[in-house]
Amino acid sequence: MASLGGVFLLIFLGVNAMLIFLVVCPVKRLSKTADEVSLGNMEAPEFHSNSKDEIGGLADSFNRMRKSLAKAIKMLGSESG
C-alpha cells in the first residue's frame, strides 16, 4: 500500500513539474513583459515562445499588439509635432 502511495506521489510531482515548466513559467514571463509595456517601456524585448499551443498563440498576439501600439504612439507623436 505504501508503494502505491509512493507511485502516486511521483506521478503527482512529475505532472506538477510539467505544469510549472510548460504553463506557469511562460505566463509569468509574458506577464512581466506586459507590465513593462503597460508602463510605457516600448523597448521591452519581444516574448519568444517556440510552442504552437495556446501559450505560443498568446505570445504571438502580444507581440503583434506591442508592435501596433509602438507604431500608433509613433504616429501620434509625429502628428502633434
Jmol script that loads the backbone (N, CA, C; Angstrom):
load data "model"
ATOM      1  N   MET A   1       0.825  -1.206   0.000  1.00  0.00           N
ATOM      2  CA  MET A   1       0.000   0.000   0.000  1.00  0.00           C
ATOM      3  C   MET A   1       0.862   1.260   0.000  1.00  0.00           C
ATOM      4  N   ALA A   2       1.977   1.205   0.761  1.00  0.00           N
ATOM      5  CA  ALA A   2       2.860   2.370   0.811  1.00  0.00           C
ATOM      6  C   ALA A   2       3.527   2.603  -0.537  1.00  0.00           C
ATOM      7  N   SER A   3       3.843   1.520  -1.257  1.00  0.00           N
ATOM      8  CA  SER A   3       4.486   1.685  -2.561  1.00  0.00           C
ATOM      9  C   SER A   3       3.521   2.318  -3.570  1.00  0.00           C
ATOM     10  N   LEU A   4       2.236   1.994  -3.462  1.00  0.00           N
ATOM     11  CA  LEU A   4       1.242   2.599  -4.334  1.00  0.00           C
ATOM     12  C   LEU A   4       1.147   4.100  -4.061  1.00  0.00           C
ATOM     13  N   GLY A   5       1.198   4.469  -2.800  1.00  0.00           N
ATOM     14  CA  GLY A   5       1.196   5.890  -2.433  1.00  0.00           C
ATOM     15  C   GLY A   5       2.434   6.593  -2.967  1.00  0.00           C
ATOM     16  N   GLY A   6       3.567   5.909  -2.932  1.00  0.00           N
ATOM     17  CA  GLY A   6       4.804   6.481  -3.474  1.00  0.00           C
ATOM     18  C   GLY A   6       4.717   6.703  -4.969  1.00  0.00           C
ATOM     19  N   VAL A   7       4.112   5.749  -5.672  1.00  0.00           N
ATOM     20  CA  VAL A   7       3.941   5.888  -7.125  1.00  0.00           C
ATOM     21  C   VAL A   7       3.045   7.083  -7.436  1.00  0.00           C
ATOM     22  N   PHE A   8       1.944   7.225  -6.721  1.00  0.00           N
ATOM     23  CA  PHE A   8       1.054   8.368  -6.942  1.00  0.00           C
ATOM     24  C   PHE A   8       1.754   9.684  -6.624  1.00  0.00           C
ATOM     25  N   LEU A   9       2.574   9.670  -5.582  1.00  0.00           N
ATOM     26  CA  LEU A   9       3.322  10.880  -5.224  1.00  0.00           C
ATOM     27  C   LEU A   9       4.287  11.247  -6.342  1.00  0.00           C
ATOM     28  N   LEU A  10       4.989  10.281  -6.907  1.00  0.00           N
ATOM     29  CA  LEU A  10       5.914  10.554  -8.009  1.00  0.00           C
ATOM     30  C   LEU A  10       5.178  11.060  -9.242  1.00  0.00           C
ATOM     31  N   ILE A  11       4.034  10.473  -9.545  1.00  0.00           N
ATOM     32  CA  ILE A  11       3.238  10.938 -10.685  1.00  0.00           C
ATOM     33  C   ILE A  11       2.763  12.367 -10.447  1.00  0.00           C
ATOM     34  N   PHE A  12       2.290  12.641  -9.238  1.00  0.00           N
ATOM     35  CA  PHE A  12       1.827  13.988  -8.900  1.00  0.00           C
ATOM     36  C   PHE A  12       2.956  14.997  -9.045  1.00  0.00           C
ATOM     37  N   LEU A  13       4.137  14.679  -8.540  1.00  0.00           N
ATOM     38  CA  LEU A  13       5.266  15.601  -8.629  1.00  0.00           C
ATOM     39  C   LEU A  13       5.696  15.809 -10.081  1.00  0.00           C
ATOM     40  N   GLY A  14       5.661  14.745 -10.884  1.00  0.00           N
ATOM     41  CA  GLY A  14       6.016  14.873 -12.295  1.00  0.00           C
ATOM     42  C   GLY A  14       5.051  15.758 -13.058  1.00  0.00           C
ATOM     43  N   VAL A  15       3.753  15.541 -12.841  1.00  0.00           N
ATOM     44  CA  VAL A  15       2.745  16.362 -13.514  1.00  0.00           C
ATOM     45  C   VAL A  15       2.846  17.814 -13.050  1.00  0.00           C
ATOM     46  N   ASN A  16       3.076  18.011 -11.770  1.00  0.00           N
ATOM     47  CA  ASN A  16       3.214  19.359 -11.225  1.00  0.00           C
ATOM     48  C   ASN A  16       4.421  20.073 -11.848  1.00  0.00           C
ATOM     49  N   ALA A  17       5.534  19.375 -11.965  1.00  0.00           N
ATOM     50  CA  ALA A  17       6.729  19.973 -12.569  1.00  0.00           C
ATOM     51  C   ALA A  17       6.481  20.328 -14.029  1.00  0.00           C
ATOM     52  N   MET A  18       5.781  19.444 -14.748  1.00  0.00           N
ATOM     53  CA  MET A  18       5.473  19.737 -16.153  1.00  0.00           C
ATOM     54  C   MET A  18       4.582  20.963 -16.279  1.00  0.00           C
ATOM     55  N   LEU A  19       3.581  21.089 -15.426  1.00  0.00           N
ATOM     56  CA  LEU A  19       2.696  22.255 -15.480  1.00  0.00           C
ATOM     57  C   LEU A  19       3.458  23.538 -15.188  1.00  0.00           C
ATOM     58  N   ILE A  20       4.335  23.480 -14.206  1.00  0.00           N
ATOM     59  CA  ILE A  20       5.126  24.672 -13.878  1.00  0.00           C
ATOM     60  C   ILE A  20       5.994  25.057 -15.060  1.00  0.00           C
ATOM     61  N   PHE A  21       6.672  24.083 -15.658  1.00  0.00           N
ATOM     62  CA  PHE A  21       7.587  24.351 -16.759  1.00  0.00           C
ATOM     63  C   PHE A  21       6.853  24.789 -18.021  1.00  0.00           C
ATOM     64  N   LEU A  22       5.730  24.162 -18.345  1.00  0.00           N
ATOM     65  CA  LEU A  22       5.047  24.420 -19.603  1.00  0.00           C
ATOM     66  C   LEU A  22       4.024  25.549 -19.557  1.00  0.00           C
ATOM     67  N   VAL A  23       3.480  25.856 -18.374  1.00  0.00           N
ATOM     68  CA  VAL A  23       2.412  26.855 -18.293  1.00  0.00           C
ATOM     69  C   VAL A  23       2.802  28.033 -17.411  1.00  0.00           C
ATOM     70  N   VAL A  24       3.156  27.768 -16.185  1.00  0.00           N
ATOM     71  CA  VAL A  24       3.351  28.843 -15.211  1.00  0.00           C
ATOM     72  C   VAL A  24       4.533  29.740 -15.583  1.00  0.00           C
ATOM     73  N   CYS A  25       5.667  29.158 -15.920  1.00  0.00           N
ATOM     74  CA  CYS A  25       6.844  29.971 -16.245  1.00  0.00           C
ATOM     75  C   CYS A  25       6.623  30.869 -17.466  1.00  0.00           C
ATOM     76  N   PRO A  26       6.102  30.338 -18.580  1.00  0.00           N
ATOM     77  CA  PRO A  26       5.858  31.241 -19.719  1.00  0.00           C
ATOM     78  C   PRO A  26       4.839  32.346 -19.410  1.00  0.00           C
ATOM     79  N   VAL A  27       3.806  32.025 -18.644  1.00  0.00           N
ATOM     80  CA  VAL A  27       2.806  33.047 -18.307  1.00  0.00           C
ATOM     81  C   VAL A  27       3.426  34.115 -17.416  1.00  0.00           C
ATOM     82  N   LYS A  28       4.293  33.731 -16.500  1.00  0.00           N
ATOM     83  CA  LYS A  28       4.974  34.718 -15.651  1.00  0.00           C
ATOM     84  C   LYS A  28       5.868  35.626 -16.481  1.00  0.00           C
ATOM     85  N   ARG A  29       6.596  35.047 -17.439  1.00  0.00           N
ATOM     86  CA  ARG A  29       7.468  35.862 -18.295  1.00  0.00           C
ATOM     87  C   ARG A  29       6.637  36.816 -19.157  1.00  0.00           C
ATOM     88  N   LEU A  30       5.521  36.338 -19.699  1.00  0.00           N
ATOM     89  CA  LEU A  30       4.656  37.190 -20.507  1.00  0.00           C
ATOM     90  C   LEU A  30       4.047  38.297 -19.659  1.00  0.00           C
ATOM     91  N   SER A  31       3.677  37.990 -18.437  1.00  0.00           N
ATOM     92  CA  SER A  31       3.121  38.988 -17.532  1.00  0.00           C
ATOM     93  C   SER A  31       4.145  40.074 -17.221  1.00  0.00           C
ATOM     94  N   LYS A  32       5.379  39.681 -17.019  1.00  0.00           N
ATOM     95  CA  LYS A  32       6.441  40.662 -16.740  1.00  0.00           C
ATOM     96  C   LYS A  32       6.634  41.589 -17.940  1.00  0.00           C
ATOM     97  N   THR A  33       6.645  41.026 -19.145  1.00  0.00           N
ATOM     98  CA  THR A  33       6.797  41.844 -20.342  1.00  0.00           C
ATOM     99  C   THR A  33       5.598  42.765 -20.532  1.00  0.00           C
ATOM    100  N   ALA A  34       4.401  42.257 -20.270  1.00  0.00           N
ATOM    101  CA  ALA A  34       3.193  43.078 -20.382  1.00  0.00           C
ATOM    102  C   ALA A  34       3.227  44.232 -19.383  1.00  0.00           C
ATOM    103  N   ASP A  35       3.708  43.985 -18.176  1.00  0.00           N
ATOM    104  CA  ASP A  35       3.838  45.055 -17.187  1.00  0.00           C
ATOM    105  C   ASP A  35       4.788  46.141 -17.686  1.00  0.00           C
ATOM    106  N   GLU A  36       5.906  45.735 -18.266  1.00  0.00           N
ATOM    107  CA  GLU A  36       6.863  46.720 -18.774  1.00  0.00           C
ATOM    108  C   GLU A  36       6.238  47.575 -19.878  1.00  0.00           C
ATOM    109  N   VAL A  37       5.531  46.932 -20.797  1.00  0.00           N
ATOM    110  CA  VAL A  37       4.897  47.666 -21.891  1.00  0.00           C
ATOM    111  C   VAL A  37       3.807  48.585 -21.349  1.00  0.00           C
ATOM    112  N   SER A  38       3.050  48.127 -20.365  1.00  0.00           N
ATOM    113  CA  SER A  38       1.981  48.960 -19.809  1.00  0.00           C
ATOM    114  C   SER A  38       2.526  50.189 -19.091  1.00  0.00           C
ATOM    115  N   LEU A  39       3.786  50.115 -18.660  1.00  0.00           N
ATOM    116  CA  LEU A  39       4.413  51.265 -18.023  1.00  0.00           C
ATOM    117  C   LEU A  39       5.112  52.174 -19.031  1.00  0.00           C
ATOM    118  N   GLY A  40       4.958  51.865 -20.318  1.00  0.00           N
ATOM    119  CA  GLY A  40       5.489  52.731 -21.359  1.00  0.00           C
ATOM    120  C   GLY A  40       6.831  52.308 -21.909  1.00  0.00           C
ATOM    121  N   ASN A  41       7.355  51.178 -21.501  1.00  0.00           N
ATOM    122  CA  ASN A  41       8.645  50.717 -21.989  1.00  0.00           C
ATOM    123  C   ASN A  41       8.442  49.974 -23.310  1.00  0.00           C
ATOM    124  N   MET A  42       8.496  50.715 -24.423  1.00  0.00           N
ATOM    125  CA  MET A  42       8.317  50.092 -25.732  1.00  0.00           C
ATOM    126  C   MET A  42       9.574  49.363 -26.187  1.00  0.00           C
ATOM    127  N   GLU A  43      10.647  49.513 -25.444  1.00  0.00           N
ATOM    128  CA  GLU A  43      11.888  48.809 -25.766  1.00  0.00           C
ATOM    129  C   GLU A  43      11.956  47.446 -25.081  1.00  0.00           C
ATOM    130  N   ALA A  44      10.884  47.067 -24.419  1.00  0.00           N
ATOM    131  CA  ALA A  44      10.857  45.753 -23.766  1.00  0.00           C
ATOM    132  C   ALA A  44      11.056  44.677 -24.828  1.00  0.00           C
ATOM    133  N   PRO A  45      11.802  43.635 -24.502  1.00  0.00           N
ATOM    134  CA  PRO A  45      12.072  42.607 -25.509  1.00  0.00           C
ATOM    135  C   PRO A  45      10.805  41.860 -25.905  1.00  0.00           C
ATOM    136  N   GLU A  46      10.820  41.352 -27.129  1.00  0.00           N
ATOM    137  CA  GLU A  46       9.692  40.538 -27.577  1.00  0.00           C
ATOM    138  C   GLU A  46       9.637  39.269 -26.752  1.00  0.00           C
ATOM    139  N   PHE A  47       8.450  38.757 -26.619  1.00  0.00           N
ATOM    140  CA  PHE A  47       8.257  37.495 -25.899  1.00  0.00           C
ATOM    141  C   PHE A  47       8.390  36.362 -26.903  1.00  0.00           C
ATOM    142  N   HIS A  48       9.403  35.529 -26.732  1.00  0.00           N
ATOM    143  CA  HIS A  48       9.631  34.422 -27.654  1.00  0.00           C
ATOM    144  C   HIS A  48       9.098  33.123 -27.069  1.00  0.00           C
ATOM    145  N   SER A  49       8.343  32.429 -27.860  1.00  0.00           N
ATOM    146  CA  SER A  49       7.831  31.120 -27.476  1.00  0.00           C
ATOM    147  C   SER A  49       7.844  30.235 -28.711  1.00  0.00           C
ATOM    148  N   ASN A  50       8.485  29.094 -28.587  1.00  0.00           N
ATOM    149  CA  ASN A  50       8.569  28.168 -29.714  1.00  0.00           C
ATOM    150  C   ASN A  50       7.367  27.238 -29.787  1.00  0.00           C
ATOM    151  N   SER A  51       6.508  27.309 -28.796  1.00  0.00           N
ATOM    152  CA  SER A  51       5.379  26.382 -28.761  1.00  0.00           C
ATOM    153  C   SER A  51       4.295  26.823 -29.737  1.00  0.00           C
ATOM    154  N   LYS A  52       3.523  25.875 -30.186  1.00  0.00           N
ATOM    155  CA  LYS A  52       2.428  26.143 -31.114  1.00  0.00           C
ATOM    156  C   LYS A  52       1.072  25.957 -30.433  1.00  0.00           C
ATOM    157  N   ASP A  53       1.072  25.981 -29.111  1.00  0.00           N
ATOM    158  CA  ASP A  53      -0.165  25.808 -28.359  1.00  0.00           C
ATOM    159  C   ASP A  53      -0.746  27.173 -28.018  1.00  0.00           C
ATOM    160  N   GLU A  54      -1.604  27.204 -27.031  1.00  0.00           N
ATOM    161  CA  GLU A  54      -2.266  28.454 -26.645  1.00  0.00           C
ATOM    162  C   GLU A  54      -1.271  29.489 -26.125  1.00  0.00           C
ATOM    163  N   ILE A  55      -0.235  29.049 -25.419  1.00  0.00           N
ATOM    164  CA  ILE A  55       0.778  29.984 -24.911  1.00  0.00           C
ATOM    165  C   ILE A  55       1.512  30.626 -26.087  1.00  0.00           C
ATOM    166  N   GLY A  56       1.850  29.841 -27.097  1.00  0.00           N
ATOM    167  CA  GLY A  56       2.504  30.373 -28.282  1.00  0.00           C
ATOM    168  C   GLY A  56       1.612  31.352 -29.028  1.00  0.00           C
ATOM    169  N   GLY A  57       0.327  31.028 -29.142  1.00  0.00           N
ATOM    170  CA  GLY A  57      -0.620  31.943 -29.786  1.00  0.00           C
ATOM    171  C   GLY A  57      -0.761  33.247 -29.016  1.00  0.00           C
ATOM    172  N   LEU A  58      -0.792  33.138 -27.690  1.00  0.00           N
ATOM    173  CA  LEU A  58      -0.867  34.333 -26.852  1.00  0.00           C
ATOM    174  C   LEU A  58       0.388  35.185 -27.016  1.00  0.00           C
ATOM    175  N   ALA A  59       1.539  34.545 -27.087  1.00  0.00           N
ATOM    176  CA  ALA A  59       2.795  35.277 -27.276  1.00  0.00           C
ATOM    177  C   ALA A  59       2.804  35.998 -28.621  1.00  0.00           C
ATOM    178  N   ASP A  60       2.365  35.316 -29.676  1.00  0.00           N
ATOM    179  CA  ASP A  60       2.307  35.956 -30.992  1.00  0.00           C
ATOM    180  C   ASP A  60       1.359  37.151 -30.986  1.00  0.00           C
ATOM    181  N   SER A  61       0.190  36.990 -30.377  1.00  0.00           N
ATOM    182  CA  SER A  61      -0.781  38.085 -30.302  1.00  0.00           C
ATOM    183  C   SER A  61      -0.229  39.253 -29.502  1.00  0.00           C
ATOM    184  N   PHE A  62       0.444  38.957 -28.410  1.00  0.00           N
ATOM    185  CA  PHE A  62       1.023  40.020 -27.584  1.00  0.00           C
ATOM    186  C   PHE A  62       2.087  40.789 -28.364  1.00  0.00           C
ATOM    187  N   ASN A  63       2.934  40.080 -29.089  1.00  0.00           N
ATOM    188  CA  ASN A  63       3.981  40.750 -29.853  1.00  0.00           C
ATOM    189  C   ASN A  63       3.390  41.627 -30.954  1.00  0.00           C
ATOM    190  N   ARG A  64       2.329  41.157 -31.619  1.00  0.00           N
ATOM    191  CA  ARG A  64       1.650  41.989 -32.625  1.00  0.00           C
ATOM    192  C   ARG A  64       1.049  43.233 -31.985  1.00  0.00           C
ATOM    193  N   MET A  65       0.428  43.056 -30.817  1.00  0.00           N
ATOM    194  CA  MET A  65      -0.179  44.182 -30.121  1.00  0.00           C
ATOM    195  C   MET A  65       0.892  45.204 -29.719  1.00  0.00           C
ATOM    196  N   ARG A  66       2.013  44.720 -29.242  1.00  0.00           N
ATOM    197  CA  ARG A  66       3.092  45.619 -28.814  1.00  0.00           C
ATOM    198  C   ARG A  66       3.628  46.416 -29.999  1.00  0.00           C
ATOM    199  N   LYS A  67       3.804  45.767 -31.152  1.00  0.00           N
ATOM    200  CA  LYS A  67       4.285  46.463 -32.343  1.00  0.00           C
ATOM    201  C   LYS A  67       3.264  47.490 -32.819  1.00  0.00           C
ATOM    202  N   SER A  68       1.988  47.123 -32.806  1.00  0.00           N
ATOM    203  CA  SER A  68       0.940  48.057 -33.220  1.00  0.00           C
ATOM    204  C   SER A  68       0.865  49.253 -32.285  1.00  0.00           C
ATOM    205  N   LEU A  69       0.998  49.014 -31.002  1.00  0.00           N
ATOM    206  CA  LEU A  69       0.963  50.099 -30.018  1.00  0.00           C
ATOM    207  C   LEU A  69       2.146  51.041 -30.217  1.00  0.00           C
ATOM    208  N   ALA A  70       3.333  50.495 -30.432  1.00  0.00           N
ATOM    209  CA  ALA A  70       4.510  51.333 -30.663  1.00  0.00           C
ATOM    210  C   ALA A  70       4.338  52.165 -31.935  1.00  0.00           C
ATOM    211  N   LYS A  71       3.776  51.550 -32.974  1.00  0.00           N
ATOM    212  CA  LYS A  71       3.538  52.263 -34.236  1.00  0.00           C
ATOM    213  C   LYS A  71       2.513  53.371 -34.050  1.00  0.00           C
ATOM    214  N   ALA A  72       1.449  53.099 -33.305  1.00  0.00           N
ATOM    215  CA  ALA A  72       0.408  54.112 -33.064  1.00  0.00           C
ATOM    216  C   ALA A  72       0.962  55.276 -32.251  1.00  0.00           C
ATOM    217  N   ILE A  73       1.764  54.964 -31.255  1.00  0.00           N
ATOM    218  CA  ILE A  73       2.353  56.039 -30.436  1.00  0.00           C
ATOM    219  C   ILE A  73       3.294  56.889 -31.277  1.00  0.00           C
ATOM    220  N   LYS A  74       4.053  56.238 -32.157  1.00  0.00           N
ATOM    221  CA  LYS A  74       4.959  56.971 -33.030  1.00  0.00           C
ATOM    222  C   LYS A  74       4.175  57.884 -33.976  1.00  0.00           C
ATOM    223  N   MET A  75       3.068  57.371 -34.518  1.00  0.00           N
ATOM    224  CA  MET A  75       2.247  58.165 -35.415  1.00  0.00           C
ATOM    225  C   MET A  75       1.629  59.356 -34.687  1.00  0.00           C
ATOM    226  N   LEU A  76       1.168  59.146 -33.464  1.00  0.00           N
ATOM    227  CA  LEU A  76       0.592  60.246 -32.691  1.00  0.00           C
ATOM    228  C   LEU A  76       1.643  61.293 -32.356  1.00  0.00           C
ATOM    229  N   GLY A  77       2.843  60.851 -32.073  1.00  0.00           N
ATOM    230  CA  GLY A  77       3.923  61.781 -31.767  1.00  0.00           C
ATOM    231  C   GLY A  77       4.308  62.627 -32.969  1.00  0.00           C
ATOM    232  N   SER A  78       4.280  62.058 -34.160  1.00  0.00           N
ATOM    233  CA  SER A  78       4.658  62.821 -35.352  1.00  0.00           C
ATOM    234  C   SER A  78       3.538  63.784 -35.764  1.00  0.00           C
ATOM    235  N   GLU A  79       2.288  63.459 -35.457  1.00  0.00           N
ATOM    236  CA  GLU A  79       1.174  64.356 -35.791  1.00  0.00           C
ATOM    237  C   GLU A  79       1.161  65.595 -34.900  1.00  0.00           C
ATOM    238  N   SER A  80       1.510  65.439 -33.645  1.00  0.00           N
ATOM    239  CA  SER A  80       1.438  66.571 -32.724  1.00  0.00           C
ATOM    240  C   SER A  80       2.675  67.458 -32.822  1.00  0.00           C
ATOM    241  N   GLY A  81       3.717  66.972 -33.467  1.00  0.00           N
ATOM    242  CA  GLY A  81       4.987  67.726 -33.532  1.00  0.00           C
ATOM    243  C   GLY A  81       5.140  68.544 -34.726  1.00  0.00           C
TER     244      GLY A  81
END
end "model"
wireframe off; spacefill off
backbone 0.3
color backbone group
